[in-house]
């Protein structure tokens, strides 16, 4: 159908749009001419004073090249000092401003945002106030947000003043129309027994949660945001500079809000539809959102890499001020949102932060046991102008990461992408820096980075990153991102960088689950898997008759999508692509938002389905996932059972990978263990050109250990083993040899003893080989002293000669 969503969820649970039920003021102008205080129930007027090291003086316009500023501002009768530093990292160097100048999209011009001038957007804190946050623009006076504890203030120049007067007010004092959500309250539609199964959450306070540094939040994530402004909003002023400045301020405020959950917002592009809108913005919010994400995938992404894009509209949708898909931040087809502009940029920033939060997996705080440091937090379903997140939002974001979402958020901006000159202390590694741990106080316990120079300490190789540990690169072949299922692939450290390789997975369309399913967006899509996610490990897909019977109804519990006229009945051939039907269900779904559950008995089977009540024009997680095999050779896509060729799978693993691997999402071979990339034809250690090395050829520890083992240890072990087996024989041989040696010794000792005895009696004994030995006893006793030595004979004595020695 025209305007319908082209693609839907590729994840099991979290990929669904959520409505921000906010009331918005009528939008007449980017800079309304009416009295700016008419919608404030309370405010005060103050004159900020810029501080220097030596004196306090009246503040004028900020010097264009000053990177650090301090101001004294009166807040409710008390003077507070705020410290600011230029936000150098929320706009990259290659930021592009796009303008469509031909009606048929034949030409797009890109214009640099700034040319040689330092921008005037700052962030900071309130001196002496814990958990404070400041995000200000100093382009023409001070304009922005201040948070002190649970109180949120806005400051802006007083338009009628010539003496640098400013208005300061609490965000809660900004009067708005009464909230009236267009989506019925989920709690009122749930059955009581469904509520009994609702998950109970127990949270610490948000700040305590953040201080605890759980496994997910300590690693900084970077959202590369692209903003698009529609023609109607541009036509309000027809001033591109004014629109541009508003959007840059918006990005600065967003970055300040998301700092509390360790997420940085980097504005990578802005497109102003100054000639005509590139999509049809008529119809419901869901239809416009669907058209926008389709345009983003086909047109915007090929031109500019980014993580998510948000459309800023002038026209409203009744009391709905925004809409976005949930947990789709890295999806090519669903990462986006739409936002209806509000004349108060500070208030509007809270709306966009809310919608962006949905992209990041955050659900509404309402009807959940959330802790919020203020009266309301950003993800409250109603417009509050809040600037901080609740504990539930942090939990939701962590859940998305643990469910393999948000992999693109680990891309750290490179020095070449930086917009402005290096700035030590902004927690981003700028040109000329090796690390950046933040302020000196934040760096006190950092063992790797010098806070004053943003250089690595002596002996350190790195200071951050998943491939950095204790200031050293992890060895090559260390797994830095393990595979999560058969359609996912692991990535490895390369031994020379702190950054893990880019996330890749098996190419879409590759068979999985014993050739009964297809890989799609890194997951093996199947009915059973989705049922287990919704209803627990014992749940499985219901019979086809359940899908056919329920989805032919065309109501909220059984349909193939919706249009402006209501829910669509599924044709028989598409019935497997409508509402998911499960059986063998033992527990109710457990989510932050509780769905309604329906049980339909059909032919002795209880068919279970769910409806999350997110609106008639948007899908929910109870729908069958895109990429699920609906019949042989076909998959579900846009609620239709279509040929699987739509995935454009073109990998012949036998030809391309020699039957020893699979193709990844970059269409390169990922080889099985024992084979080497790029074509898996030669022996090796597996992996691909994208995964990082699976074997560390520079690490000789294993090789040296093996050499020592086989050349030294192994021979000794063999000798010992031989000796143990032949021990009895060796003992006998040793004993025989010892006995023989003893016998010989005794035999040699006996003649010597006899000779000694003869000598003692005065007899000399000689032997001959031919003559017997004669012994002559002396006729006289032996002398008291020994005889003189016998002179050496001049010639040999005959062997038969007998010698008589007489005294």
C-alpha positions in Angstrom: 0.0 0.0 0.0 1.1 3.6 -0.5 2.9 5.0 2.4 3.1 1.7 4.3 6.2 0.7 6.1 8.5 -1.2 3.8 10.3 -3.2 6.5 9.6 -4.1 10.0 11.4 -5.6 13.0 14.4 -7.7 12.5 15.0 -8.2 16.2 12.9 -10.6 18.3 11.5 -8.2 20.7 12.6 -4.6 20.9 12.1 -3.4 17.4 8.8 -1.5 17.4 7.7 2.1 17.2 6.5 3.9 20.3 4.4 7.0 20.5 5.4 10.0 22.5 2.1 11.2 23.8 2.8 14.8 24.2 0.7 17.9 23.9 2.4 20.7 21.9 1.8 24.3 21.6 0.7 25.7 18.2 3.7 26.5 16.2 3.6 29.9 14.5 7.3 30.8 14.2 10.8 29.8 15.0 11.1 33.1 16.8 7.6 34.1 18.0 6.8 37.7 18.1 4.5 37.4 21.1 5.7 38.2 24.5 8.2 35.5 25.4 7.0 35.5 29.0 3.3 34.9 28.2 3.6 31.1 28.7 5.6 31.3 31.9 3.9 31.0 35.3 7.0 32.3 37.1 10.4 33.6 36.1 13.1 36.0 37.2 15.4 38.4 35.4 19.1 38.3 35.8 22.2 39.8 34.3 24.9 37.1 33.9 28.4 38.3 34.8 31.4 36.7 33.1 34.2 35.9 35.5 38.0 36.1 35.0 40.8 35.1 37.2 41.3 38.7 38.5 37.9 40.3 38.4 34.3 40.0 37.8 32.9 42.1 35.0 29.7 42.6 33.2 29.3 39.9 30.5 29.1 40.9 26.9 29.2 38.6 23.9 31.6 35.8 24.3 35.0 36.2 22.6 35.0 34.0 19.5 38.1 32.0 20.4 37.6 31.5 24.1 37.3 27.8 25.0 36.6 28.1 28.7 34.1 30.5 30.3 32.7 31.1 33.7 29.6 33.1 34.6 27.8 34.2 37.8 24.0 33.8 37.5 21.2 34.5 39.9 18.9 31.6 40.4 16.0 32.2 42.7 17.8 34.9 44.6 21.0 33.0 45.0 24.1 33.5 42.9 25.6 30.4 41.3 28.8 30.1 39.3 28.8 28.0 36.2 31.9 26.8 34.4 31.7 26.1 30.7 34.0 24.6 28.1 33.4 24.6 24.4 31.7 21.4 23.1 34.2 20.5 20.5 33.1 17.0 19.8 29.4 17.1 18.9 30.0 18.3 15.3 32.6 16.4 13.2 35.0 18.1 10.8 33.2 16.7 7.8 29.7 17.8 8.9 27.6 18.4 5.9 24.6 20.7 5.3 22.6 19.5 2.4 20.2 21.5 0.3 17.9 20.0 -2.4 17.9 22.5 -5.2 16.2 20.5 -8.0 12.8 19.1 -7.8 13.7 15.7 -9.2 16.6 15.0 -6.8 19.1 15.3 -9.6 21.4 17.5 -7.6 22.2 17.9 -4.0 24.6 20.5 -2.8 26.6 20.2 0.5 27.7 23.2 2.4 30.1 23.3 5.4 28.4 24.4 8.6 31.2 26.7 9.7 34.2 27.9 7.8 37.1 28.8 10.0 35.0 30.1 12.9 34.8 28.6 16.3 31.2 27.8 17.3 29.5 29.1 20.4 28.1 26.0 22.1 29.3 25.0 25.5 28.7 22.5 28.2 29.7 22.5 31.9 28.6 22.3 35.5 27.4 24.4 38.4 30.1 25.1 41.0 29.5 23.3 44.3 26.5 21.4 43.0 26.7 17.6 42.7 24.9 16.0 39.7 24.7 19.4 37.9 24.7 19.9 34.1 24.8 23.0 31.9 24.3 23.2 28.1 24.4 26.7 26.8 24.8 28.6 23.6 26.6 32.0 23.8 26.0 33.1 20.2 23.8 36.0 21.2 23.6 36.0 25.0 23.2 32.9 27.0 20.5 30.4 26.0 20.2 26.9 27.3 19.6 24.5 30.1 20.9 24.3 33.7 20.3 21.4 36.0 21.0 21.5 39.8 20.0 18.4 41.5 16.4 17.6 40.6 15.6 21.2 39.5 15.8 22.1 35.8 16.2 25.7 34.7 16.1 27.4 31.3 17.8 30.7 30.5 17.4 32.9 27.5 18.0 36.6 26.6 15.2 39.0 27.2 14.4 40.1 23.7 13.4 43.7 24.7 16.5 44.3 26.7 19.6 46.3 25.7 21.4 45.7 29.0 22.1 41.9 28.7 19.1 41.0 30.8 18.1 37.3 30.7 15.0 35.4 31.8 15.5 32.4 34.1 12.7 30.0 34.8 12.0 26.5 35.9 11.0 24.1 33.1 8.0 23.1 35.1 6.8 26.8 34.9 6.5 26.6 31.2 2.8 26.4 30.5 1.7 23.8 27.9 -1.6 22.5 26.8 -3.1 19.7 28.8 -1.7 16.3 28.0 -4.0 13.9 26.2 -2.4 10.8 24.8 -3.8 9.6 21.5 -3.0 6.0 22.5 -5.2 4.4 25.2 -3.6 3.7 28.5 -2.0 0.3 28.4 -2.8 -0.4 32.1 -6.5 0.0 31.6 -6.7 -2.5 28.8 -4.8 -5.3 30.5 -6.6 -8.1 32.3 -5.9 -8.4 35.9 -4.2 -11.8 35.6 -1.9 -10.2 33.0 -0.9 -7.6 35.5 -0.2 -10.3 38.1 2.5 -11.6 35.8 4.1 -8.3 35.2 7.7 -8.1 35.9 8.6 -6.3 39.1 11.6 -4.1 39.0 13.8 -3.0 41.8 16.1 -0.1 41.1 18.6 1.9 43.0 18.5 5.6 42.4 19.7 6.7 39.0 22.8 8.5 40.2 23.7 5.6 42.4 23.2 3.3 39.4 25.5 5.4 37.3 28.2 5.6 40.0 28.2 1.8 40.3 29.5 1.6 36.7 27.8 -1.5 35.6 29.2 -3.5 32.7 27.4 -1.7 29.9 27.2 1.9 30.9 30.9 2.6 31.7 31.9 2.3 28.0 31.0 5.5 26.2 28.7 5.2 23.2 28.6 7.7 20.3 25.4 8.4 18.4 26.0 9.9 15.0 22.8 11.9 14.4 21.5 13.3 11.2 18.8 15.9 11.3 16.3 16.7 8.5 14.1 19.8 8.5 11.0 19.8 6.4 10.0 22.6 4.0 7.1 23.9 6.1 9.4 24.6 9.0 11.9 26.3 6.7 9.2 28.5 5.2 8.4 30.0 8.6 11.5 32.2 8.3 13.0 31.2 4.9 16.3 31.8 6.8 18.6 28.9 6.4 21.1 30.3 8.9 18.4 30.7 11.6 17.2 27.1 11.0 20.7 25.8 11.0 21.6 27.6 14.3 18.4 26.2 16.0 19.4 22.6 15.0 23.0 23.0 16.2 21.7 24.3 19.5 19.4 21.3 19.7 22.3 18.9 19.2 24.3 20.6 21.9 21.3 20.3 24.4 20.9 16.6 23.4 24.5 15.9 24.0 24.3 17.5 27.5 21.3 15.4 28.4 22.8 12.1 27.3 26.0 12.7 29.1 24.4 11.3 32.3 24.1 7.8 30.7 27.6 8.0 29.1 26.2 8.6 25.5 27.6 11.3 23.3 25.5 12.9 20.6 27.5 13.8 17.5 25.8 15.8 14.8 27.1 14.5 11.5 24.7 16.2 9.1 21.8 18.5 8.6 19.5 18.6 5.5 17.1 21.4 5.0 14.3 20.7 2.5 14.1 24.3 1.3 12.6 23.6 -2.1 10.3 20.7 -1.5 9.7 17.8 0.9 11.4 14.6 -0.2 8.5 12.5 1.2 4.8 12.8 1.5 4.1 14.1 5.0 0.4 13.7 4.9 -1.5 11.0 6.8 -0.9 9.6 10.3 2.3 9.8 12.3 3.0 6.1 11.6 2.7 6.5 7.9 5.0 9.5 7.8 7.5 7.7 10.0 7.4 4.7 7.6 8.0 6.9 4.6 10.8 8.7 6.3 12.8 5.6 7.2 12.3 4.2 3.7 13.7 7.5 2.3 16.6 7.4 4.7 17.5 3.8 3.7 17.4 4.4 0.0 18.5 8.0 -0.3 20.3 9.4 2.7 22.4 6.5 3.9 24.2 6.1 0.6 25.2 9.8 0.8 26.2 10.0 4.4 27.0 7.4 7.1 25.1 7.9 10.3 23.5 5.9 13.1 20.0 7.5 13.2 18.1 10.3 11.4 15.3 12.4 12.8 12.8 14.5 10.8 11.8 17.8 12.3 8.3 18.8 11.1 6.2 21.9 11.4 2.8 20.2 11.0 1.4 18.3 14.0 -0.5 15.0 14.5 -3.1 16.1 16.9 -1.7 15.6 20.4 1.1 13.3 19.2 4.4 15.2 19.1 6.8 12.5 18.1 7.2 8.9 17.1 10.2 6.6 16.8 11.1 2.9 16.4 12.5 1.3 19.6 15.9 -0.4 19.8 16.6 0.2 16.1 19.6 2.6 16.5 21.8 0.6 14.1 19.2 -0.6 11.7 19.4 0.5 8.1 15.7 0.2 7.7 14.2 1.4 11.0 16.7 3.7 12.8 14.8 7.0 12.7 12.1 9.2 14.2 9.9 12.2 13.6 9.4 15.2 15.8 6.9 18.1 15.7 8.8 21.3 16.3 8.0 23.4 19.4 8.6 27.1 19.5 10.7 26.7 22.7 13.9 25.1 21.6 14.7 24.0 25.2 11.4 22.3 25.6 11.7 20.8 22.1 15.1 19.3 23.0 13.4 17.2 25.7 11.0 15.8 23.0 13.8 14.9 20.6 15.7 13.3 23.5 12.6 11.2 24.3 12.3 10.0 20.7 16.0 9.3 20.4 15.7 7.4 23.6 13.2 5.1 21.9 15.8 4.4 19.2 18.2 3.5 22.0 15.8 0.9 23.5 14.2 3.1 26.2 10.5 2.6 26.9 8.1 5.0 28.7 8.7 5.3 32.5 4.9 5.4 33.2 3.5 2.5 35.2 6.9 1.2 36.0 8.9 1.2 39.3 11.4 3.8 38.1 13.6 6.1 40.2 14.0 9.6 38.9 15.9 12.4 40.5 13.4 14.9 39.4 9.6 15.1 39.4 9.6 13.5 35.9 12.3 12.2 33.6 12.9 12.3 29.8 11.1 9.1 29.0 7.9 10.0 30.8 5.0 9.6 28.3 4.0 13.3 28.8 5.9 16.4 27.9 7.7 17.7 31.0 10.7 19.4 29.7 12.9 17.0 31.7 16.6 16.8 31.1 17.7 13.6 32.9 17.0 9.9 32.6 15.4 7.5 35.1 16.8 4.2 36.3 14.4 2.4 34.0 15.9 4.2 31.0 19.4 3.1 31.9 18.1 -0.5 32.4 16.3 -0.4 29.0 19.5 0.8 27.3 21.5 -1.9 29.0 19.0 -4.5 27.9 19.3 -3.4 24.3 23.1 -3.7 24.4 22.9 -7.2 26.0 20.5 -8.2 23.2 23.2 -7.4 20.7 21.8 -4.0 19.8 23.7 -0.8 19.4 26.9 -2.2 17.9 27.3 0.9 15.7 27.6 3.1 18.8 31.1 1.9 19.4 32.5 3.8 16.4 34.7 6.4 18.0 35.0 9.6 16.0 38.4 9.7 14.4 40.7 12.8 14.7 40.1 13.6 11.0 36.4 13.9 11.7 36.7 16.5 14.4 35.1 19.8 13.6 37.4 22.1 15.6 40.9 22.3 16.9 42.0 19.8 19.5 40.8 20.4 23.0 42.3 18.4 25.9 39.7 17.4 28.4 36.6 16.7 26.3 36.8 12.9 26.7 37.4 12.5 22.9 40.8 11.8 21.4 41.3 14.8 19.2 44.0 15.5 16.6 47.4 15.4 18.4 46.1 13.5 21.4 46.7 10.0 22.4 44.0 9.8 25.1 41.5 12.0 26.8 40.2 11.0 30.3 38.5 14.3 30.9 39.2 16.9 33.6 42.1 16.5 36.1 39.7 15.3 38.8 38.2 12.7 36.5 41.7 11.5 35.6 43.0 11.1 39.1 42.6 7.4 39.1 43.4 6.8 35.4 46.7 4.8 35.2 47.2 5.3 31.5 46.5 8.9 30.5 48.1 12.2 31.5 45.3 14.7 32.2 47.3 17.8 31.5 48.7 16.7 28.1 46.3 14.1 26.9 49.3 11.9 26.2 49.8 8.3 27.3 51.8 7.8 30.5 55.2 6.2 30.2 54.9 2.5 29.2 51.2 2.7 28.3 50.1 1.6 24.8 46.5 2.6 25.2 44.0 4.1 27.7 40.6 2.9 26.6 38.7 0.5 24.3 37.6 -3.1 24.5 41.0 -4.2 23.2 42.9 -2.4 25.9 43.6 -3.8 29.3 45.8 -2.3 32.0 47.2 0.2 29.5 48.3 -2.5 27.1 46.9 -3.8 23.8 45.3 -7.1 24.2 47.0 -9.8 22.1 46.0 -10.4 18.6 43.3 -13.1 18.2 41.6 -12.1 21.5 37.9 -12.3 21.1 36.4 -8.8 21.6 32.9 -9.5 20.4 31.7 -13.1 20.6 29.1 -14.5 18.3 25.6 -14.7 19.8 23.9 -17.2 17.4 24.6 -19.2 14.3 24.0 -16.1 12.1 26.5 -14.0 14.0 30.3 -14.0 13.6 33.0 -13.2 16.2 35.4 -10.3 16.0 39.0 -10.3 17.3 41.5 -7.7 18.5 44.4 -7.2 16.1 47.1 -6.6 18.7 47.9 -3.1 17.6 44.7 -1.2 18.4 42.4 -0.6 21.3 39.3 -0.8 19.1 37.5 -4.0 18.2 36.9 -4.7 14.6 33.6 -3.6 13.1 30.6 -5.8 13.7 29.8 -8.2 10.9 27.4 -11.2 10.6 26.4 -13.9 8.2 25.0 -12.5 5.0 21.2 -12.1 4.9 19.6 -15.1 3.2 22.0 -17.7 4.4 20.2 -20.9 5.5 20.1 -21.6 9.2 18.3 -23.8 11.8 18.9 -26.9 9.8 18.0 -25.2 6.5 14.5 -24.4 7.9 15.2 -20.6 8.4 17.2 -17.7 7.0 19.7 -15.4 8.5 18.4 -11.8 8.6 20.2 -8.9 10.3 22.5 -11.2 12.2 19.8 -13.5 13.7 18.2 -16.8 12.6 14.6 -15.7 12.2 12.1 -18.4 13.2 8.7 -18.6 14.8 9.9 -20.8 17.6 12.7 -18.4 18.5 10.3 -15.4 18.7 7.8 -17.4 20.7 10.5 -18.2 23.3 11.5 -14.6 23.5 7.8 -13.6 24.1 6.6 -16.4 26.3 9.6 -18.3 27.7 11.8 -21.3 26.8 9.0 -23.8 26.5 6.9 -21.8 24.0 6.9 -22.7 20.4 5.1 -21.8 17.2 1.4 -22.7 17.0 0.1 -24.8 14.1 -0.7 -23.1 10.8 -4.4 -23.3 11.5 -3.9 -20.8 14.3 -2.3 -18.3 12.0 -4.9 -18.7 9.3 -7.9 -18.5 11.7 -6.7 -15.7 13.9 -5.1 -13.5 11.2 -8.1 -13.6 9.0 -10.1 -11.6 11.5 -8.5 -8.3 10.7 -8.6 -7.0 14.3 -5.9 -5.9 16.8 -5.2 -9.5 17.8 -5.0 -10.9 14.2 -4.1 -8.9 11.2 -1.5 -8.2 8.5 -0.8 -4.6 9.4 -3.0 -1.6 9.2 -4.0 1.4 7.1 -6.0 4.5 7.7 -9.2 2.5 7.4 -8.1 0.1 10.2 -6.5 -3.4 10.5 -6.0 -5.5 7.4 -7.2 -9.1 7.2 -4.5 -11.5 6.1 -5.0 -13.4 2.9 -4.4 -17.1 3.3 -1.1 -17.0 1.5 0.1 -14.2 3.9 -1.4 -15.5 7.1 1.9 -16.7 8.5 3.3 -13.1 8.3 0.7 -11.4 10.5 0.3 -11.7 14.3 2.6 -14.3 15.9 0.7 -17.3 17.3 2.3 -19.5 19.9 1.5 -22.6 22.0 2.8 -24.4 25.0 2.8 -21.1 26.9 3.4 -21.3 30.7 4.1 -17.6 31.5 2.9 -14.2 30.4 5.3 -11.8 28.5 7.5 -9.7 30.7 8.3 -6.2 29.5 8.4 -2.7 30.8 5.2 -2.2 28.8 2.7 -4.9 29.4 0.7 -6.2 26.4 -2.8 -7.5 26.2 -2.9 -11.3 25.7 -5.5 -13.3 23.8 -6.0 -17.1 23.9 -7.9 -18.6 21.0 -8.9 -22.3 21.2 -8.7 -23.9 17.7 -8.9 -27.6 17.1 -7.8 -28.6 20.6 -4.9 -26.1 20.5 -4.7 -22.9 22.6 -3.3 -20.2 20.3 -1.6 -17.4 22.2 -1.1 -13.9 20.8 -0.2 -10.5 22.2 -0.9 -6.9 21.3 1.2 -4.0 22.7 -1.4 -1.4 21.9 1.1 1.1 20.4 -1.4 2.5 18.0 -3.3 1.4 15.0 -0.8 2.6 12.5 2.4 1.1 13.9 3.5 -2.5 14.4 4.4 -4.1 17.7 6.7 -7.1 18.8 3.7 -9.4 18.6 4.0 -9.4 14.8 6.0 -12.0 12.9 9.6 -10.8 12.4 10.8 -9.8 8.9 13.0 -12.5 7.4 11.1 -15.4 8.9 10.5 -18.3 6.5 6.8 -18.5 5.9 7.1 -21.4 3.5 9.8 -23.1 1.5 11.8 -20.5 -0.4 9.8 -17.6 1.0 10.1 -15.1 3.8 7.9 -12.6 5.6 8.5 -9.0 4.5 6.0 -6.2 5.1 3.4 -8.6 6.3 3.6 -10.6 3.0 5.0 -14.0 2.2 7.4 -13.2 -0.6 10.2 -14.9 -2.5 13.4 -15.1 -0.5 15.3 -13.7 -3.4 14.3 -10.3 -2.1 17.2 -10.7 0.3 19.6 -10.8 -2.7 21.7 -13.6 -1.3 24.4 -14.3 -3.9 27.0 -16.3 -2.0 28.0 -19.7 -3.5 30.0 -21.0 -0.6 31.4 -23.9 -2.6 32.8 -21.6 -5.3 33.6 -18.4 -3.4 34.7 -20.0 -0.1 35.7 -23.5 -1.3 33.1 -25.0 0.9 35.1 -24.1 4.0 33.2 -21.0 5.2 30.3 -18.6 4.8 29.8 -15.1 3.4 29.5 -12.3 5.9 27.5 -9.1 5.7 30.3 -7.5 3.7 30.1 -10.4 1.2 33.6 -11.6 2.2 34.3 -15.2 3.2 34.5 -16.0 6.9 36.5 -19.3 7.0 36.0 -22.2 9.3 38.7 -23.1 11.7 41.6 -24.7 9.8 41.2 -22.6 6.7 42.6 -19.2 5.9 40.9 -16.1 4.4 40.2 -14.6 1.9 38.9 -17.7 0.0 39.3 -20.5 2.5 41.4 -22.5 0.0 44.6 -22.8 2.1 45.1 -24.1 5.6 44.9 -21.5 8.4 43.1 -20.4 11.5 39.7 -19.3 10.3 38.1 -15.9 10.3 37.9 -13.3 7.6 39.5 -10.1 6.3 36.9 -8.2 8.4 37.0 -10.2 11.7 40.6 -9.5 12.7 43.3 -12.2 13.1 42.2 -15.4 14.8 45.8 -16.4 15.4 48.6 -14.2 16.8 51.7 -15.0 14.6 53.8 -12.5 16.6 53.2 -14.2 19.9 56.0 -16.8 20.2 55.0 -17.9 23.7 53.1 -20.9 22.6 55.8 -21.8 20.0 58.6 -21.6 22.6 56.6 -23.5 25.1 56.0 -26.3 22.6 59.6 -26.4 21.7 60.7 -26.8 25.3 58.0 -29.4 25.9 58.9 -31.6 22.9 62.7 -31.1 23.1 63.2 -31.3 26.8 60.2 -32.3 28.8 58.8 -35.0 26.5 62.1 -36.9 26.3 62.5 -36.9 30.0 58.9 -38.1 30.4 59.6 -40.9 27.9 62.7 -42.0 29.8 60.8 -41.9 33.0 58.0 -43.9 31.6 60.3 -46.5 30.1 62.1 -46.8 33.4 58.8 -47.3 35.2 57.6 -50.0 32.8 60.9 -51.9 32.8 61.7 -51.2 36.4 61.8 -54.9 37.5 64.1 -55.9 34.7 66.3 -52.9 35.3 66.5 -53.7 39.0 67.6 -57.3 38.2 70.2 -56.1 35.7 71.5 -53.6 38.2 71.7 -56.2 41.0 73.5 -58.7 38.7 76.0 -56.1 37.6 76.5 -55.1 41.2 77.1 -58.6 42.3 79.5 -59.2 39.5 81.5 -56.1 40.5 81.5 -57.2 44.1 82.7 -60.7 43.1 85.5 -59.2 40.9 86.5 -56.9 43.7 86.7 -59.9 46.1 88.8 -61.9 43.7 91.2 -59.0 43.2 91.4 -58.6 47.0 92.2 -62.2 47.8 95.6 -62.4 45.9 96.5 -59.0 47.3 95.8 -60.3 50.8 97.9 -63.4 50.2 100.8 -61.3 48.8 100.7 -59.1 51.8 100.8 -62.0 54.1 103.8 -63.4 52.3 105.6 -60.1 52.4 105.0 -60.0 56.1 106.8 -63.4 56.3 109.8 -62.3 54.1 108.7 -64.1 51.0 108.4 -62.5 47.5 106.0 -64.2 45.1 106.3 -64.0 41.4 104.1 -65.5 38.8 104.7 -66.7 35.3 102.4 -67.7 32.5 104.4 -70.8 32.0 106.0 -71.7 35.3 104.4 -72.5 38.6 104.8 -70.3 41.6 107.4 -71.3 44.1 107.3 -70.1 47.7 110.5 -70.3 49.7 110.3 -69.7 53.4 113.3 -67.9 54.9 115.6 -69.7 57.4 115.8 -66.5 59.5 113.3 -64.0 60.8 112.6 -60.9 58.8 114.9 -57.9 59.5 113.7 -55.1 61.7 114.1 -52.6 58.8 113.2 -53.0 55.1 115.8 -54.2 52.6 117.4 -51.6 50.4 115.8 -51.0 47.0 116.7 -53.4 44.3 118.5 -51.8 41.3 116.8 -52.0 38.0 118.2 -54.9 35.9 120.1 -54.2 32.8 118.3 -57.0 31.0 115.2 -58.9 31.7 115.2 -61.7 34.2 114.3 -65.0 32.7 110.7 -65.9 33.5 111.7 -69.1 35.1 114.4 -67.6 37.3 113.9 -67.9 41.0 115.3 -65.3 43.2 116.3 -65.9 46.8 116.6 -62.9 49.0 118.7 -63.7 52.0 119.7 -61.6 54.9 
